Amino acid sequence: MITEINFDGIVGPTHNYAGLSFGNLAATRNAGQPSFPRAAALQGIAKMRANLALGLVQGILPPHRRPARAWLTELGATPERAPPGLLANAMSASAMWAANAATVSPAADTADGRTHLSVANLVTMPHRSHEAEETIAALRLAFADESAFRVHPPVPSTFGDEGAANHMRLASPHGVGPGVEIFVYGAPGGRFPARQHRQASEAVARRHGLDPDRVLFVEQSPEAIAAGAFHNDVVAVANGHVLFAHEQAFADRDAFFARLRALLPEVEIVEVPAARVSLADAIASYMFNAQLVTLPAGDPSAARAGAMALILPGEARATAPVWTWLGEMVAGNGPIRRLEFVDVRESMANGGGPACLRLRVLADPAAVNRRFLVDETKLDTIAALISAHWPVRIALEDIASPALWMQAETARRALLALLDLDALI
């Protein structure tokens, strides 16, 4: 049965705050602060448990090798002989944000009837530019059934591509029949770099075999990028026939909404006015970097067919204008009927909320490599291993510690062995 599967990145043992992501205000604001990798990973596991409790299908993606020794070798360096800045880029645990792993088009939208995944090149930021090779290996193992999936390599690095964080899909009903795929790109020349190039999005749409008449290329507003919305998923999220977005998310919202309504007349657009919630508050709270999910038919919150829940970081509840607006929204008769809060504060401190941590794949779970799917029991074993092997605390100066490198490599190998994913070691 076709259903949405959320593949969450397991937070790696080198999770740290080196402040490497220019344009990500939380990451730069917390640069140099100590991080807590064990707590971060366990927060991620708790988030996955919350998804399972909502009746969602849950998957995982393992952390990458750190230090990134092969990347350092290509640059004529080693962990022992690398400038501090270069070593920090080689120690980043940013692959935890699985929303940037790939762009996904479900079988209902593609010319060959398979689910297509294009691995993101992430070339704009050095600390992420070396992720693609390991991401390809993991995705090709997870989605090895070539009758159901096709995993593409990254778009050439001429054009920046940051994956599903800049892609949305709307359809009604969810998963049945073709949808409308929306690729959001940034225009260059602003305060911060535009990480998603239109040319990369167009290439992904072509290689996925999408119907050009059901694809929209939409410019993210320069104001949103300048305010710190380095990805579209910081100011907008979609699910089924519902688009939840900030008023200032898109450069030409009126034209975009008109085209969307023409393609999908049943679309419901839930827009948060800037007069009620500023861009600054929306970005600080990550109210849009949430998982928007359809509730099971029997859920008591599903007062109407297709009712949805918004899985939010705790920071959204702590930001007064956001909390007030959200309360009014769920009290009304709109499609979003329930709010769920998760503690992902370690991820948030580095600029990634609940939506950043997951890659959505609409597919039949039976076609997915079962080693990448989890239940409560499997999460228990993963959590126990994390508690035994992940560092408790990393200060910025620890990044240069050979003891940390050894601990991180040992911890990752232990996790892959536990998951029977030795092929990725």
TASULUR-V948461 format. One record per pair of residues at least 4 apart in sequence whose C-alpha atoms are under 6 Angstrom apart, sorted by the first residue. I is the first residue (numbers start at 1). J is the second residue. Records with the same first field share a line. If there is no record, write none. Layout:
I->J  J
This chain:
1->364
2->363  364
3->362  363
4->361  362
5->57  58  360  361
6->58  59  358  359  360
7->59  60  358  359
8->60  61  357  358
9->60  61  96  97  98  357
10->62  63  96
11->41  96
12->63  93
13->37  390  408
14->93
15->37  93
16->35
17->31  32
18->31  32
19->27  28  31
23->192  228  230
24->228
25->29  228
26->349  350  351
27->350  351
32->396
34->394  395
35->393  394
36->392  393
37->391  392
38->390  391  392
40->346
43->344
51->56
52->56
58->373  374
59->372  373  374
60->372
66->91
67->90  91
68->90
72->77  78
73->77
77->81  82
78->82
82->87
89->127
97->356  357
98->357  358  359
99->164  165  356  358  359
100->162  163  164  165
101->119  120  163
102->118  119  120  163  164
103->117  118  163  164
104->116  117
105->115  116
106->115  362
107->113  114  115
108->177  178
109->178  210
110->209  210
111->209
114->148  149
115->149
116->149  150  151  208
117->151  152
118->151  152
119->153  154
120->154  161  162  163
121->132  154  161
122->128  129  161  162
123->129  160
124->195
136->140
139->143
140->144
142->368  369
143->368
159->197  200
160->195  196  197
161->196  200
162->196
165->231  233
166->184  231  232
167->182  183
168->181  182  238
169->180  181  182
170->179  180  240  241
171->179  240  241
172->240  241
174->240
180->214  215
181->215
182->215  216
183->217
184->217  218  219  220
185->196  197  198  219  220
186->194  196  219  220
187->194
188->194
191->226
205->210
219->251
220->250  251
221->249  250  251
224->229  249
225->229  230
229->234
233->237  289
234->288  289
235->245  246  249  288
236->244  245  288
237->244
238->242  243
239->292
241->267
242->267  268  269
243->269
244->270  271
245->271
246->271  272
247->271  272  273  274
253->257
260->264
261->265
274->278
277->321
281->285
282->286  287
285->315  316
287->316
289->353  355
290->311  312  354  355
291->310  311  355
292->309  310
293->308  309
294->307  308
295->307  308
302->307
307->335
308->336  337
309->336  337  338  339
310->339
311->340  341
312->340  341
313->341  342  343
314->341  342  343
317->323
330->337
347->352
348->352  353
352->356
374->378
379->383
386->390
389->411
394->398
407->411
416->421  422
417->421  422
